[in-house]
Amino acid sequence: MKKIFSLVMIMALTSFSAFSSETNSIQSFNSGDTISSSQMNSNFQFLTKQFKTNEKVINCPEDSITDAIDEGFNHLIINGTCQTTFMISPFHLPWVAQYGLEVTKPIVHLTLEGGTNGVLEKTTNGFGMFVFGGAVLIKNITITQPIYASLSARVNIDNSTISKINSQQGSAIDINSTNINCDNSESICIYLSGSSNFRGEKLTVNSNTDTMLEAEFSSSAEIKESTFNDTSLNSDGGNTSIDIDRNSSVQFEDTTITMNDADVVVDLGGYLNLNGGEIRRNTGSPTVRVKAGTFEVYNQGIVLDIECESQRFSYVPIDNSTGNIGSISGASNCQYY
């Protein structure tokens, strides 16, 4: 995790200078420069490739995804299992190869579509797929490697099966009708940080990680009609399955969250809204801990028990006239209760 965070930060600091000096992308000119027709044509060709759909079928393991990207294709239909770990970015950063990433030419947007049994696996030395300042559309495919989005990246996923999602630096993730499966090789299944935004609808999340969802540093998430299953075997003792803090907000609408033996924590200015649906803890208590944050429940949302830890900063404005809220410990600490 520390290596990945360092890689993301280094790329953020170097990306702009790398883009301006990239010779394989669009060329810039100064006043008084003599411009050749080949230079102008090169610029037009670059722009045409970026905004035109160039489709290619990739038959793995024979074909190469990175070769196809270098050839200017931006809509790849994947047949079979491809083992590759690459970066989608408008910046040319050849030094990322030392982190196990396959280097490609700059690309603004890429579509990865599953064809016949389409699967993307990571290479032995790779961390996962990086979307760095670019945009990717993923549909009808299985991706068994983590997806890292950074520097205002845009990731849209539809009707697929994926694993870990890590979004930072103002990136936006939009996922529909997709399974997210995270095993215990990862510590966090869905991680949002640095003003990132996550929108999910009709998701099925099965997580054997320490934390299913963490949102921090002014990030937000809106999740509808979904199912979250914490399948980890963590023992009671403060383990947190969903962590919302540092001015972040999460809304679950008509969503069922089941945790084996862990809780949901709202802290440090975090905000959680349960709009219908249910948060359930199978073993131990409490189900939701409100420390220095706000927890609201609407439309007959169900929560077995709530604990308010801070007398000054726990805000739980809940109307329990429906009887869907169980016990509330530390009720005197809950402001507006």
Residue pairs with C-beta under 8 A, 6 or more apart in sequence:
1 187
3 99
3 127
4 127
4 148
4 166
7 96
7 99
7 127
8 148
8 150
8 168
8 169
11 91
11 93
11 96
11 132
11 150
11 151
12 150
12 151
12 169
14 93
15 89
15 91
15 93
15 132
15 133
15 151
16 91
18 91
18 92
18 93
19 25
19 90
19 91
19 92
19 106
20 28
22 91
22 92
22 106
24 92
24 105
24 106
25 46
25 90
25 92
25 105
25 106
26 43
26 46
26 47
27 39
27 42
27 43
29 35
29 39
49 72
49 74
50 74
50 107
50 108
50 109
51 108
53 74
53 75
53 111
54 72
54 73
54 74
54 75
55 73
55 75
55 76
55 77
56 68
56 71
56 73
56 75
56 76
56 77
57 76
57 77
57 79
57 115
58 64
58 65
58 68
58 76
58 77
58 78
58 79
58 82
59 79
59 80
60 78
60 79
60 80
60 81
60 82
60 83
61 80
61 81
61 82
61 83
63 82
64 84
65 76
65 78
65 82
65 84
65 86
66 84
66 86
66 102
66 103
66 104
68 76
69 76
69 86
69 104
69 105
69 107
69 110
70 104
70 105
74 107
74 109
74 110
74 111
75 110
75 111
75 113
76 110
76 111
76 112
76 113
77 113
77 114
77 115
77 118
78 112
78 113
78 114
78 115
78 118
78 119
78 120
78 141
79 115
79 116
79 117
79 118
80 116
80 117
80 118
80 119
81 117
81 119
81 120
81 121
82 118
82 119
82 120
82 121
83 121
83 122
83 123
84 102
84 120
84 121
84 122
84 123
84 126
85 100
85 101
85 102
85 122
85 123
85 125
85 126
85 127
85 128
85 129
85 145
86 101
86 102
86 103
86 104
86 129
86 130
87 93
87 96
87 101
87 102
87 103
87 104
87 129
87 130
87 131
87 132
88 107
88 109
88 110
88 129
88 130
88 131
88 132
88 134
88 135
88 136
88 153
89 106
89 107
89 130
89 131
89 132
89 133
89 134
90 106
90 107
90 108
90 133
90 134
91 106
91 132
91 133
92 105
92 106
93 103
93 132
94 103
96 103
96 130
97 103
99 127
100 123
100 125
100 126
100 127
101 126
101 127
101 130
102 123
102 126
107 134
108 134
108 135
109 134
109 135
109 136
109 137
110 134
110 135
110 136
110 137
111 136
111 137
111 138
111 139
112 120
112 136
112 137
112 138
112 139
112 141
112 143
113 138
113 139
113 140
113 141
114 139
114 140
114 141
114 142
114 160
118 140
118 141
118 142
119 141
119 142
119 143
119 144
120 129
120 141
120 142
120 143
120 144
120 145
121 144
121 145
122 128
122 129
122 144
122 145
122 146
126 145
127 146
127 148
128 145
128 146
128 147
128 148
128 164
129 143
129 145
129 146
129 147
129 148
130 148
130 150
131 147
131 148
131 149
131 150
131 153
131 154
131 155
131 171
132 149
132 150
132 151
132 153
133 150
133 151
133 152
133 153
134 153
134 154
135 153
135 154
135 155
135 156
136 153
136 154
136 155
136 156
137 156
137 157
137 158
138 155
138 156
138 157
138 158
138 160
138 162
139 157
139 158
139 159
139 160
140 158
140 159
140 160
141 160
141 161
142 160
142 161
142 162
143 160
143 161
143 162
143 163
144 163
145 163
146 163
146 164
146 165
146 166
146 186
147 155
147 162
147 163
147 164
147 165
147 166
148 166
148 168
149 155
149 165
149 166
149 167
149 168
149 171
149 172
149 173
149 196
150 167
150 168
150 169
150 171
151 169
151 170
151 171
152 169
152 170
152 171
152 172
153 167
153 171
153 172
154 171
154 172
154 174
155 165
155 167
155 171
155 172
155 173
155 174
156 174
156 175
157 173
157 174
157 175
157 176
157 178
158 175
158 176
158 177
158 178
159 176
159 177
159 178
160 178
160 179
161 178
161 179
161 180
161 181
162 175
162 178
162 179
162 180
162 181
163 180
163 181
163 182
163 183
163 186
164 182
164 186
164 188
164 189
164 190
164 191
165 173
165 175
165 180
165 189
165 190
165 191
165 198
166 188
166 191
167 173
167 191
167 192
167 193
167 196
167 197
167 198
167 219
168 191
168 192
168 193
168 194
168 196
169 194
169 195
169 196
170 194
170 195
170 196
171 196
171 197
172 196
172 197
172 198
172 199
173 192
173 196
173 197
173 198
173 199
173 200
174 199
174 200
175 198
175 199
175 200
175 201
175 203
176 200
176 201
176 202
176 203
177 201
177 202
177 203
178 200
178 202
178 203
178 204
179 203
179 204
179 205
179 206
180 189
180 190
180 203
180 204
180 205
180 206
180 207
181 206
181 207
182 189
182 205
182 206
182 207
182 208
182 209
182 212
183 208
183 209
184 208
184 209
184 232
186 209
187 209
187 210
187 211
188 209
188 210
188 211
188 213
188 214
189 205
189 207
189 209
189 211
189 212
189 213
190 198
190 205
190 212
190 213
190 214
191 214
192 198
192 213
192 214
192 215
192 216
192 219
192 220
192 221
192 248
193 215
193 216
193 217
193 219
194 217
194 218
194 219
195 217
195 218
195 219
196 219
196 220
197 219
197 220
197 221
198 215
198 219
198 220
198 221
198 222
198 223
199 221
199 222
199 223
200 221
200 222
200 223
200 224
200 226
201 223
201 224
201 225
201 226
202 224
202 225
202 226
203 223
203 226
203 227
203 228
204 226
204 227
204 229
205 212
205 213
205 226
205 227
205 228
205 229
206 229
206 231
207 228
207 229
207 230
207 231
207 232
207 241
208 231
208 232
209 232
210 232
210 234
210 239
211 240
211 241
211 242
211 243
212 228
212 230
212 241
212 242
212 259
213 221
213 228
213 241
213 242
213 243
213 250
214 242
214 243
214 244
215 221
215 243
215 244
215 245
215 248
215 249
215 250
215 270
216 243
216 244
216 245
216 246
216 248
217 246
217 247
217 248
218 246
218 247
218 248
219 248
220 248
220 249
220 250
221 248
221 249
221 250
221 251
222 250
222 251
222 253
223 250
223 251
223 252
223 253
223 255
224 253
224 254
224 255
225 253
225 254
225 255
226 252
226 255
226 256
227 255
227 256
227 258
228 242
228 255
228 256
228 257
228 258
229 258
230 241
230 257
230 258
230 259
230 260
230 262
231 260
232 241
232 260
232 262
233 260
233 261
234 260
234 261
234 262
235 261
236 261
236 283
236 284
238 263
239 261
239 262
239 263
240 262
240 263
240 264
240 265
241 259
241 262
241 263
241 264
242 250
242 257
242 259
242 264
242 265
243 264
243 265
243 267
244 250
244 264
244 265
244 266
244 267
244 270
244 271
244 272
244 293
245 265
245 266
245 267
245 268
245 269
245 270
245 293
246 268
246 269
246 270
247 268
247 269
247 270
248 269
248 270
248 271
249 270
249 271
249 272
249 273
250 270
250 271
250 272
250 273
251 272
251 273
251 275
252 272
252 273
252 274
252 275
252 277
252 279
253 275
253 276
253 277
254 275
254 276
254 277
255 276
255 277
256 277
256 278
256 280
257 264
257 277
257 278
257 279
257 280
258 280
258 282
259 279
259 280
259 281
259 282
259 287
260 282
260 283
261 281
261 282
261 283
261 284
262 281
262 284
263 281
263 284
263 285
263 286
263 287
263 288
263 289
264 272
264 279
264 287
264 288
264 289
265 288
265 289
265 291
266 272
266 288
266 289
266 290
266 291
266 293
266 294
266 295
267 291
267 292
267 293
268 291
268 292
268 293
269 292
269 293
270 292
270 293
270 294
271 293
271 294
271 295
271 296
272 288
272 293
272 294
272 295
272 296
273 296
273 297
273 298
274 295
274 296
274 297
274 298
274 301
274 303
275 298
275 299
275 301
276 298
276 299
276 300
276 301
277 301
277 302
278 301
278 302
278 303
279 287
279 288
279 301
279 302
279 303
279 304
280 287
280 302
280 304
281 287
281 304
281 305
285 304
285 305
285 307
286 305
286 306
286 307
286 329
287 303
287 304
287 305
287 306
287 326
288 295
288 303
288 305
288 306
288 307
289 306
289 307
289 309
290 306
290 307
290 308
290 309
290 310
290 314
290 315
290 316
290 334
291 309
291 310
291 313
291 314
292 310
292 313
292 314
293 313
293 314
293 315
294 315
294 316
294 317
295 306
295 315
295 316
295 318
296 316
296 317
296 318
297 303
297 318
297 324
297 325
300 322
300 324
301 324
302 324
302 325
303 324
303 325
303 326
304 326
304 327
305 326
305 327
305 328
305 329
306 316
306 318
306 325
306 326
306 327
306 328
306 329
306 334
307 328
307 329
307 330
308 314
308 316
308 328
308 329
308 330
308 331
308 333
308 334
308 337
309 330
309 333
310 333
311 332
311 333
312 335
313 335
314 330
314 333
314 334
314 335
315 334
315 335
315 336
316 328
316 334
316 335
316 336
316 337
317 336
317 337
318 325
318 337
328 334
328 337
331 337
